[in-house]
Amino acid sequence: MNKSERIAIFLGHPAHYHMFKHVTAELEARGVEVDYLVKRKDILEELVRRSGHRYYIVRRKERPATGKIGLAMALVGMELRVIGYLLQRRPRLLIGTYAPVISHLTGVPMIVCCEDDTTVVPRFARTSYPYADTILAPRYCDGGKWDKKMTKYAGFQKLAYLHPNRFTPNRDIIAPYLRHPDRPFVMMRFAKLQAHHDEAIGGMSNQVARHLIDLLSEQYDVYITAERPLDNTLETYRLHINPLDIHHWLAFASIYIGDSQSMAVEASMLGTPSVRFSDFAQRIGVLNALEDRYHLTFGIPSNQPERLYETVSQLANTPDLHDEYQRRREAMLKEQIDVSQFFTDFILNRLCTTSHPKNTNT
């Protein structure tokens, strides 16, 4: 591979850093230069900074002003920064979770990666899919009117970093932080629920969290990761760790409970039973496959707290819970590919078939 090859990867969520980190390593080993374009979101910039990789900030504020005007202004500002980058660095490809409305005029081919059905992220679909050259998505994803534009693969997006070829859980990493080394524990996650697709979506409240802790505390230690402030009674359960280590915690947790869809998928990839308390229940194709086909997760709407408590209680009292969910995970993995390898091969193939842009900087 020519040393002058350069691509850009757009990262809009912490999970996207993990999704592309192995792809980045393999591409760079083959002589491809990779730049990250980063939108400030939760711990995303911290993850990228800790990795030591070169990156460019394309949205400075984590959460733009609310309302259509505020969102439009934030989008335009991000568009202009992406255009500036593309014109200056002239990458061969832009790949990630975003295809700019205006930036396609620069002539840089754009590959969008998604894992949500179009009905779940309609605004994202309208502003990205028409301008993407290709859309890569799991086979369980419904692209609506853009479905024929999608290249679908036999895998889950998060297997790009949680496939056993890519990740090996290490208990030594979490051991120094455990309150009681020999006691099982439960992970809880509270998302901000402020993304554009989270409008009118309910999730975990402090009251529900306290009830769950009361329900579990006799059998399990409880650790909370949260994107939002917690009250004093919950703050003592907050987990303060290197964010790069979160998947080791998920792998050794007995149960995951939360309103983060991303972390529920991650738990399922690791064979940790997950319970999603969110109004996205039964609305996302990827999670429906994990729930209905592989029986690795449970989705419960936010207006059914009693059902949540009952489900958690049943899991907490299931004999050999870990072994059973590892068997379910193995059944799931037998039907999936190494997604990082697929992404890498796809990008390399596109580089071989895409002409160089004019005035490429080296």
N, C-alpha and C positions, 0 to 999 in steps of 0.2 A: 504494500500500500504506500502510495506517495506521501512523503512527510508533510506536504503542503495541504493535505486534506483537512478540512475543518468542518465540524457540525456544531450546532447550538441545541441545547436541551432546555426547554422551558419547564420550570418547577413551580407549581402553584400550591402545593400542600406537602407537609412532612413526608407522607407516604410516597410522594413522587421522587424524593431524593433516594429513598430506599429502592424504589422500583428501577432506577437507572444506575445505581452505583456499580453493579456488576457488569452491566452493559458498557458503562464508561471505561472500566478497567480493561475489558476485553478489546474495546475499540482502540484505546490508547496503546495497548500492547501491539496492535497491528499498525501503528503509525498514524492513527486518526487523532487530530487535536479536538478536544471537546471543551466548549464553553457552557457554563450554566447561566441561564436567565432566571432570576429569582424574584418571585412575588412574596413580600413579607406576609407570612401566615404562621401564627403560633410559634413553634420552635424551628421552623424551616431554615431560617438564616443561620441559627446556631448550629444545626446539623451540618450545613454546608461549610460553615467556617471551621468547625472542628475537623472536618475531613481534609482541610487544607487545599481544597480545589478552588481554582479561579472561578469567580462568579461576578455577575453584573446585576444590580438591583434595578428592576423595571417597574416596581410599585413600592413606593416608600412607606406609605401608611398601611398598617395591617387591615384596617377596616375603614373604607371611605365613607363619606357622608351618606346618610340614608336617603331614600327617595330616588325617583327616576333620574332627576337632574344630577344628583350627587354621584350616582352609579355611572351615568353617562360620562361625566367629567373625569372620573377615575379611570374609566376605560380608555378615553381619548388620551389621557396622560400616559397610560401604560403603552398604548399604541405608538405614541411618538417616541418613547424611549426604546421600544423594540425596533422601530424603523431606524433610529439613529444607530443602534448596534448593528443591524443588518447591513446598512450602507457602509459603515466603517469596517466591519470585520469580514463581510461577504462570505458567510458559511455556505457550504454546499447544500446543507439541509437544515431545516428547523423541525425538531421533533419534540413532542411533549403533550401537554393537556390543553393546548390553546393554539388556534390558528387566527392570527390577527385579521380584522376586517380590511384594514388598509395595507398592511405590510405585505400582502401577497403581490402587490404591485412592484415590489423590489425584484421579483423573479426568483426568489428563493423557494424551492419546493417545501411544502409543509405536510408533516405527518402527524396526525392527532391520535393520541392514545386515550381511550375511554373505557369505563367499566359500568357506567350507569345507563339505564334505558333513557331514550329521548324524552319520554313523558315525565321523567324525574328531574331532568336538567334541561327544560325547554329553552331557557334563555341562552345557556351555553351552546346548545345545538344550533340555534339560530345564528349566533355570532361567530361560530367556528366551523361547523361542518360544511357550509357552502364554499369556504375558502381553502379547505384542506385538499391536498392532492390524494391522500389516502387516509382512511380511518382504521386503526387497529383496535379490535375489541374482542373480548371473550365470546365464545359461541353462545353463551346464555344471554347476551345483551341484545335488546331490541332497538334497532336503529330507526324505526319508523320509516319515514319516506327517504331517509338516507341509508337504509339497510343495504341496498345494492352497492353503495359506495364503500362499505366496510369490508375489510379483510379480517375474517374471524379465525381465531385459533382455539385449539383444544386445551384450554387452561384458564386459570384465574390470574388476573393482573398481578396480584400480590404474591403469586408464586415466583415472580421475577426475583424476589429476595428471600422467600420463605420455603422454596423447594428444598428438599434435603440435599440436593447438589450444591446449594448456595448457603445454607444456614445449618449450623449445629448448635443446639442449646448447650449452655455451659452454666451449671449451677454455681460454680466457683465465683462467677461474676456477681450473682445476687446475694451470695451467702453473707458478706459483711453487713448488709443492710437489713437482713431479716431480724424481726424482733425475737422470734423463737425459732431457731434453726430446724427443729424437728416437727414443727407444727404446720399443717397445710394452710394455704392462704387463698384468698379470693381477691381478684383485681376488679376495681370499679373505675369507670371512666365517664367524666361529664364533659361533653363537647359544648362549644359556645352556641351552636345552632344559629349562627348569624350569616352563613353563606346565602347566596341568592336563592338556592334551591331549598333552604331551610325555612322559608317564609311560612308562617302558620303551622309549623311543626312543633309538637310538644315532645318533651323528653323527661329526664330525671329531675325531680325536684329535691330540695334538701329534706323535706319531710319523708319522701319515699326512700331516700338514701338512709336516713336514720332508722327507719323501720327495718330495712334490709340488714343493717349492721346488728340491730337487736336480734334479728332472726338467725344470724350466722355466727355471732361472736362466741358462742359456747364451743363450737367445733373448729372455727377458722379464725386466723388473723385476717384483717381487711386492710388493703392498701388502695388509696385513691390517687388517680391522676386526673387533673382537671384543667381545662382551658379558661375556666371562669372562677371568680372568687367563691370561697366556701365560708360558711358560718363557723363560729368558734368550735362548735361541737364536732364538726367534720374536718376542720383544718388539721387536727392532730393525726388524722389518718393519711394525710397527703404524703406521697412518696417523692423524695428529693433524690434524683439519680441522674446520671449521664443519660440524656435522651437516646443515645445510640444503643443503650442496653435494654430498652423497653421490651424487645421481643424475647429476650431471655426470661424476663419476668412473666410474660404471657405464656411461654412454653411450660413453665413449672407451676403456674397457677392451677388450682383445682377447678375454678369456674371464672369466667369473665362476665360482668354485668355492666351495661352502660347504654348511652344513647348515641355513641359513635358507631356509625355503620362500618367505617374503615377498620376500626379495631376489632369489630365482631368478625369481619372476614379474616383478619390476621389470626385471631384466636382459632378460627376454624381450620386455617391452613396448618396450624400447629397441633391440632387434635385436642384443643381445650374447649370444653362445652361453653357456648356463649349465649347470653340472653340479652336481646335488644329491646329496650323499653323506649319505643319511638313510634311516631305516626307514619314512619316509612315502612312499617311492618307490612309484608305481602305486596309491596309496591316496587321492589327492585329485583330484576331477573336473576342477577348473580346470587343474591342472598336467598331468593326463593329456591334456587338449585341446591344451595348448601343446606337449606332447611328441609325441602321436600324429597330431594334425591339422595342426599348423603347423611341427613339427620345429624348435622353438626351444630346447629344453631336454632334458636327460637326467637320469633318476632312477636312482640306484644304491644298493641297500641297504648298510648299514654293514658287513656281513659279506663284502663283495666288493671289497676294496681293489685287487686286481689288475685288476679290470674298470674301476675308477676310473682307475688309472694309464694303462691302455690307451686309454680314452676321451679323457682329457686330452691324451695324446701325439698321438692322431690329429687332434684339433682344432688343437693347436699347430703341426702340420705340414701343415695343409690350405691349399693355395694360395687366395688371394683370399677368405679366411675372412670378413672384414668385409663385402665386397660381397654374398656369398652370403646371409649372415644378415640383411642389410638388405632383400634381396629377399623373404625369408621373412616379415620383419616387415611389409612392405608388403602382402603377401598376407593376413596376419592382420588388419591395420587396415581393409582394404576390407570386412570382414564385421562391423565393430564400430561402436558409436555413441560420441558424446562423452558419457561417463558423468557428468561434472560437470553438463552441461546437463540430462541426464535427472533427476539428483537435485534440481537446483534447481527444475525445472518440477514435479516430483512434490510437493515441499514446498510450493511456492506454491499448487498446486491444493488440497492438504489444508488450508492456511490459509483458503482461500476457502470450503471446505465444512465446516469444523469450527467449532462455536460457541465463544465465549469462555468460559473458566472463570470461576466466580464470584470476586469480590474480587481481580481482577487488579491487581497493583501496576504503576505506571507510573514 
